[in-house]
Amino acid sequence: MHVVPLTQLDDIRFASALAVQQRDEAAVDPVTPPITAPELRRYAAHDRTEGNRHERFAVLDGDTARGLVHVELELDEANAHRANIEIFGAARDVAAGAAGLRTGLDLADETGRTLITGWGPRTDGEHAFWTGVGATLAYRERVSALRLDRVDPELMEAWAADGARRASDIEIVRWIDRCPDAHIDAFVEAQMAMNDMPHEGLDINAWDIDADDVREEEATMAALGLRVMTMLAVDLDGRSAAHTRVHVNPTRPAASYQWDTAVVDRHRGRGIGKWIKAAMWRWLREAEPAATRLTTGNAQSNDAMLAINVAMGYEPLIEYGAWQARIDEMRAALSRRGPRSTD
Ligand SMILES: CC(C)(COP(=O)(O)OP(=O)(O)OC[C@H]1O[C@@H](n2cnc3c(N)ncnc32)[C@H](O)[C@@H]1OP(=O)(O)O)[C@@H](O)C(=O)NCCC(=O)NCCS
C-alpha cells in the first residue's frame, strides 16, 4: 500500500478515492447525494479554509483506493498544537486506515503538532479504530438534518416577531458571499462568539480572527463553488449582536449546510438566536427554493443551540465523535499493536 496526495492521482485512481468517500458519506446520510468528482477536486486544490490548512491523501493498493485521509492543520497560533485527522474507509479496512494515519502523523510532526484528534461517525468500527491507536472519545456531535419545506411558517413568524419585539434595538442585515466593508468589524466580533460553543473534552483554545481572515475565507468559499448566505444582527451603533451563515451548495442544493450561529454574550437570552434563524429560513425559501434540506452539527452538550434546532424541526441523522491523543501516544500504540480489528 502507498499513500499519495489526491492532487497527484490520475483519473482512475482519483475515481477510486472518490468512491471511498462517497461510500462513507452515503452510510452517514442516505438521503443527500454524496460528494461529486468536481467538488472533491476543488477541495483538493484549495487547501485553506476555516483557519485550517487541509491535505488529502489516498491510500492505494495498485489502482484501487482503500482509504482517503483528510488532515486539517489549524493555522491559528492558539491552536498550533492541533491536527485533526479524518480517514474515510478506516472503519472497514483497518490496515488502510493505519497506513493513512501514519501519513497524517508524519505531516502533523513536520508541522510541529503535538495533539491529534480523529474525527468520524461514532460507529463501533470507527470507535475501535481510534481507541485502538490510543485515543479516547473527547467530543460528541449530533449531526441533524432539516427539511426546509416542512418548517412551520407560523412558528417562524412568531420567532421573528418575538425577537423584533424583545430586542427592539437590533436590526438584521444580510449579504451573499462578500461582507460589506461597513459591517466587517461587527462580523468579526460575531464570529469570535463561536468560541463560546462547547468543546467538551477537546483541548481547543479560543481563536482570534480579523478582517483579513474573513476576506481569505470568502475567496476560498468562492473557489470551492459554495454560495455563502450571511445574516448579521447589529445594534443601533452598528455593533455586533449575532450572526448565522448557510453554505448553499449549487451542485447539490440538498447538501446545503447550516454553518455558524452565534449570539454575542451580552445579547443572549433575548430571543435573537431564534429570530435570526427564522429570518434565515425565510430568506432561504425565497432566494434558494432548490435548497430543500440543511444539515448541521452541534455538540451534544450544546443545550441552547439544540433547543432552537430541535424546535425548528432538525432531526438527528448520526452522532460524530472526536477521539483525542497526544501524537507520541498514538505513534506508540500504532507501532505496538495497530488499531484493533472489529471482526
Ligand atoms: C446558541 C445561541 C446562539 C442561542 O442564542 P440566544 O439568542 O441566547 O437564544 P434565544 O434567546 O433565541 O433562546 C432560544 C431558546 O433556546 C433555549 N435556550 C437558550 N439558552 C439556553 C440554555 N443555556 N440552555 C438550554 N436552553 C437554552 C430556550 O428554550 C430559548 O427559548 P425561550 O426564550 O423561549 O425560553 C447562543 O447561546 C450562543 O451564541 N452560544 C455560543 C455559540 C454557539 O454555541 N453556537 C452554536 C454552535 S453549533
The ligand as a Gaussian input file, in Angstrom:
#p B3LYP/6-31G(d) Opt

LIG

0 1
 C      -26.992000      29.078000      20.973000
 C      -27.194000      30.596000      20.994000
 C      -26.973000      31.089000      19.551000
 C      -28.613000      30.910000      21.431000
 O      -28.827000      32.308000      21.273000
 P      -29.865000      33.154000      22.180000
 O      -30.156000      34.419000      21.447000
 O      -29.367000      33.249000      23.563000
 O      -31.145000      32.228000      22.127000
 P      -32.646000      32.688000      22.329000
 O      -32.723000      33.806000      23.315000
 O      -33.263000      32.914000      20.985000
 O      -33.218000      31.383000      23.012000
 C      -33.814000      30.410000      22.276000
 C      -34.219000      29.239000      23.135000
 O      -33.097000      28.466000      23.441000
 C      -33.276000      27.902000      24.738000
 N      -32.099000      28.240000      25.489000
 C      -31.387000      29.384000      25.454000
 N      -30.313000      29.276000      26.262000
 C      -30.365000      28.035000      26.795000
 C      -29.518000      27.312000      27.671000
 N      -28.397000      27.867000      28.151000
 N      -29.870000      26.051000      27.977000
 C      -30.993000      25.484000      27.469000
 N      -31.818000      26.128000      26.629000
 C      -31.499000      27.378000      26.305000
 C      -34.530000      28.446000      25.333000
 O      -35.527000      27.450000      25.153000
 C      -34.847000      29.617000      24.478000
 O      -36.197000      29.736000      24.216000
 P      -37.147000      30.657000      25.199000
 O      -36.530000      32.030000      25.135000
 O      -38.459000      30.564000      24.533000
 O      -37.060000      30.040000      26.535000
 C      -26.194000      31.262000      21.977000
 O      -26.296000      30.625000      23.213000
 C      -24.731000      31.223000      21.542000
 O      -24.272000      32.077000      20.779000
 N      -23.946000      30.247000      22.046000
 C      -22.490000      30.184000      21.749000
 C      -22.200000      29.834000      20.305000
 C      -22.765000      28.501000      19.913000
 O      -22.756000      27.547000      20.672000
 N      -23.254000      28.430000      18.681000
 C      -23.743000      27.220000      18.100000
 C      -22.621000      26.403000      17.603000
 S      -23.184000      24.928000      16.818000

